[in-house]
Amino acid sequence: ALAACERGSCWEQSLGLLAEIRGVGLQPDTVSWNTALSACARGQQSEEALALFADMLSGAEGAPGPDHVSLGSALVACERIGNWEEALRLFRTSKSLNVEVSTVSINR
């Protein structure tokens, strides 16, 4: 269901599903968080996407740590709002947290 929301850029439904998963006592994995993050970025909701990435960085809301897919989606969100300064900050922060950086994540 999360993947369908992502493909349709249905960011609100994606965030709702993520909350529902947590609400029934399940712990969404990195793929679930990444899918919601990507749905927000695709749905032109860059601030929501960046908030999810920040939760992943801090572990808030029981979020898993980010991976290269998370970073790529956060960088897309920065690109969509023209915030290159935040993109550079995220890139540098991710490197210091040992998030694997790939050419895919930095060229998206």
Secondary structure as UniProt FT lines:
FT   HELIX           2..7
FT   TURN            8..9
FT   HELIX           11..23
FT   TURN            24..25
FT   HELIX           30..42
FT   TURN            43..44
FT   HELIX           46..58
FT   HELIX           60..62
FT   HELIX           68..80
FT   TURN            81..82
FT   HELIX           84..96
FT   TURN            97..98
FT   HELIX           103..107
//
